[in-house]
Amino acid sequence: MQISEDLIKQITNAVMTEMQRRSEDPCVSSSDCASTAASAPVPSMAGRDRINPEKTDYSGYPKAAQGSDPKEVVIGVGAAFQREIKKTICGIPLDDVLTNVKAGIEEEGMNARVVKILDTSDVCFMALEAAKLSGSGIGIGIQSKGTTVIHQRDLYPLSNLELFPQAPLMDLATYRKIGQNAAKYVKGEQVVPIPCTNDPMSRPKYQVKAALMHIAETEQLDPENGNIEWEGK
């Protein structure tokens, strides 16, 4: 089952109808809310086919190596990146995203290496995996929908250096700055966090598409092959 505009509209309409119904008929107590939520009809994916019928075989790809270059920044991309998913949630080609992140790193005199993370679709864990593989200890994680994290290998998964959660509001200039900041962390320079645009309406507007893209990414996970070297192949 492909992610089509019709599918997104159908699920979005169902969600919005339910949200409107609840706003017009508010619950008296939290227990009432729980009861109403439990009995309310919700869109179901039960019995459906995979979003992407085909699963990419990565068995012939080289395993991602542990880096030794102290000037290296590893970019860890999602399992569906540039294959099953070719654009971010707001329509930016992933080829261009990767080009700009790498350009930002190289503009600061550092070296970029790209690996594909096949054992998790959580962006914080992806970034941490990339950081652990990086010779400098600094890594970037990019989900196929565009959400991005800069991480450091000795930090806890959720204690990252910078998080960019609102992928619908990101542009190529932001991705380039992310590469630049990651490189500055490697150099030990003072880093000014990149301002993040915030739009309270972006979540309800994109949450269905985000969920479907995350499912499509998770379907492509291949823990047996782990992490592989990837240069947009």
ABEGO torsion letter per residue (X at the ends): XBBBAAAAAAAAAAAAAAAAAAAABBBABAAAAAAAAAABBBBBABGBBBABABBBBAAABBBBBBBABAABBBBBBBAABGBABABBAAGBBAAAAAAAAAAAAAAAGBBBBBBBBAABABAAAAAAAAAAABAAGBBBBBBAAGBBBBBBAABBAABBABBBABAAABBAAAAAAAAAAAAAAAAGBBBBBBBBBBBAAAAAAAAAAAAAAAAAAAAABBAAAEBBBBAGX
